[in-house]
Amino acid sequence: MIRRYLREPGKYFAILGMVPKVFMAYQLWFWIGLVLSTIGMAILYFFWRAVYGSTAEIAGLTLNTTITYILLAQVFRPLTDIDLIFEFGYNLREGGIIHQLLRPINFQAMYYAQNLGGLSTQLLLQIPMALVATFVFGLHWPTNIVVWGAFLVSALLGFTALYFFVYCVACLTFYTTEVWGLGVLFFGMSIFLSGGLVPLAMMPDWLQTIVVSIPFAQALALPINILTGITPLNEVTHVWLTQFLWVLGLWIASNLIFRVAIRKVTVQGG
């Protein structure tokens, strides 16, 4: 029995290790994505410089702080890239969901390992973007090791919370035969509500209330706030606690929702 439990984590590490091989198989998409991401970063950079053209401070944030926030948000954007909706939809359409459910492995943990591996790979592939941000747009990276440590913990907690939230939404695919609309809607919401385009501090109070009430910002805005100094270190513990509660609550909710949704599986193929 002890050996069986010791072998259990190895299954998920194996899944995590396969993800980089999948990414490396599509090198053309990497270069296309790099070009598009660089263009998007340039647009946001010059947009915010224009916004600050007639003022030195907005919502307590200076131009340098905002530019640093936006550039870092673009570099660490993979923290919000959790593609479970299309993944579930594809496997339901092709019939692969049946084989996955029959495997002697936890379905949710399998996808978490897969997405964690995807996150690690995408962050490595963001190195060219980080170089562009540094040498072209003048990004100044934080040098405080404690800040980086706080950021990494917050990023992992936020990513995990968002994963369980996306898992809940992805369970809706068991009730439909077409997921494209749901996936595109969710993707669009994540871009804005994660705080990747506009810092949370600049949003109206009513919009901030909405944004902090859903977990998109937990994965990107809160960790980046720590990295840029918008959130001081003496408030980090509170941020971690909030994110942990999100993780715990959404983990429970995702398991309950999955138990109900799995009874409605409709396989179109396979």
N, C-alpha and C positions, 0 to 999 in steps of 0.2 A: 504493500500500500504506500509506503514511504517513497519507494522508487517511482511509483505512478505519479505522485504529487510533484516529485522533483522533475519528472519529464514534462509535466504540463506546461510550464512557462516556455519550454523549448519550442512548442508548436507555434506560439505567437511570435517568438523571435525569428523563426523560419519565415513566417508570413511577412514580417517587417523587412527581412533581408531580401525578399524577392522584389519588393517595390522599386528599388533603384534600377534593377535590370529592365523593368518595364519602361521606366522613364528614358533610359539610355537607348532603347530600341527606336525612339522617335526623335532623333536629333534635329530634324528639320523644324518640328514644332517648337523646339527650344529656341532656335534662332529667330523664328517668326515672333514668338512671344517676347523675346528680348527687345526686338525692334519696337514692337507695339508698346511695351512697358516703358521704354525710354521716351517715346513720344508722349505717353500719358504723364510721365513724371515732368517732362519739360512744360507741358500745358499747365499743370498744377503749379509749378514753380513760378512761371511768369504771371499766372492768374493772381496768386497771392501777393506778388510784388506790386501788381497793379492795384489791388485792393488797399494795400498800405501806402499807396502813393501820396495820399493827402492826410495821413494820420500816423502817429507813432505807436499807437497801442489800441487793441481791440479786445474787449472783455478781459483786460488785464494781461494780455499776451502781446509781446513785442513781435516785430517782423522776424527777427532771428529765431525766436522760440517757435513761431508758427511754421517757418520754413523747415526748421529741424524736425518738427513733429510730422509734417507732411512727407518729407523725404524718408524718414524712418518708417512711416506707415506704409509707404510704397515698397520699401525693401522687405518689410516683414509681413506683407500682404498674404503670403501663404498660410498665416495663422487662421485665416477665415475660409480657406479653400477646402471645404469638406463636401465632397460630391456624392453623398449617399442617395439623394433623390434620383438622379439619373442612373446610378449604379443599381439601385433596387428595381427601377423601372426596366432596365435592360435585362436583368436576370429574370424578372417576371415574364417579360415578353419572349425570351429565348428558352425559358424553362430551367435555367441553371439554378434557380432558387431552391428547387427540390433537392438537388445534389448537395447544396450547401447546408440545408437543414438536416440532412441525414448524416453529415459528418460528425465524428465524435469530438466536437469542439464547440465552445460557446460561441454562438452566432454573433452576438454583440461584441464580445472581446476580439473575435476574428477581424471584424471590420475596424475596430479601434486600432489594433496593431497595424492593419493595412494603411489607415489614414495617418497614423503616427510615423510610419515609414515614409509615406508620401510627403509629410511635412518636413521631415529631416532632409529628404532628397531635394525638395523644392527650395529649402533655405540654402543649401549648398549651391544650387543653380542660380540663386540670387546674388552670388558674389560679384558677377559682372555689373549688376544693377547697383550694388553697393559701391563699386569703383566709380561708376558714372556719377552717382550722387556725391561722392567725395571729391573727385578731381574736376568734374564739369560744373556741378552746382554748389560746391563748397560746403558740403555737409561736415559738421564738426561732431565727431563721435564722443560720447561720454567716456571719461577715463577712470571713473570711480568703480572699483571692483565690486563694492557692496551694492551699488546701483544696478550693475549687471546681474548680480546674483538675485536681487529682488525682482528684476525684470524677468529672468528665466523662470522663477517659481510662478510668478503671476501669469506669464505666457502659457505655461503648461496647464495651470488650473483653468485659465480662460479658454484654451483650446479644448480641454476636456469637457467643460460646461457646454460649449457650443456644439461639440460632437454629440452629446446626449440630446441636445435640443433638436439638431438636424435629424437625429435618429427618430425622434418622436414625429417630426413632420414627414419623414420618409415612409413611415408606416402608413401614411395616407395612400401611398401608391398601391397598397393591397386592395383598395376599394375602387380603383380606376384602371383603365386600359391605356391611358395616355398621360404621360407625366411631363411632357415638354413645357406646357404652360406653367405648371407648378414650379418646375425647376428654374425657369427663367425669372419668374416673379420672386422666388426666394433669393436668387443670385443678385437681382437688382436691389432688393432690400438690404442684403448683407453689405453691399458696397457702400451705401450711404449710412445705414444705421450702425455700422461697426466703427464709425468715426474716422474712416480712411480718407475722406475728402474734406471734412470740416471738423476741427477740434470740438469736443463736447462743450467746452466752456463758451463757445461762440453761439451755440444753439439757444433759441428761446427757452424759457423755463418749462413751458408746457411740452416742448419737444424733448428736452432733456429728461423729463419725467418718463416719457414713453420709451426713450432709448435705453435708460437704465433699468426699465422694467422687462426688457427682453435681453437675451444673453449675447447678442452680436458684439456689443461694446466690451464685454468681458474678455473677448479673445484678442482684440486689437487696441482699442482706445485706452483701456486701463493700463495694460503693460507699457504702451508707448508713453503715457502720461508719467509713469515712473521713470522711464529712460530719459525723458526730456527735462525732468525736474518739476513738471507741472504738479505732480503729486509728490510732496516731500517724503523723505524716508520715515519720518515719525508717524505717517499715516498708512504705511505699507501693510502693517499687520491687519488693520481694518479691511483693507482691500483684499488681502488673502482670505480673511475669514468670510467676507461676502462671496468671494468666488468659490470657496469650499462649500458653502451652503447651496450655491447654485448647482455645483457638481452633485452633491448628495441628493438634492430635491429632484433634479432632472434625471439622475440615474434611476431613482425609484419610479418616477413617472414614465420613463422610456420603457422600463421592463413591464409595467402594468399595461401600457398602450400596446406593446408588442404582443403580449399574451392574448389580447382581444383581437388585434388586427390579423394575427396569423391564422385565425379561423376563417378568414375571408379570402385566402389566397386563390387567385384565378390565374392559371398559367396559360399563356396563349400559344406557346410553342414547346418543343422538346418532347 
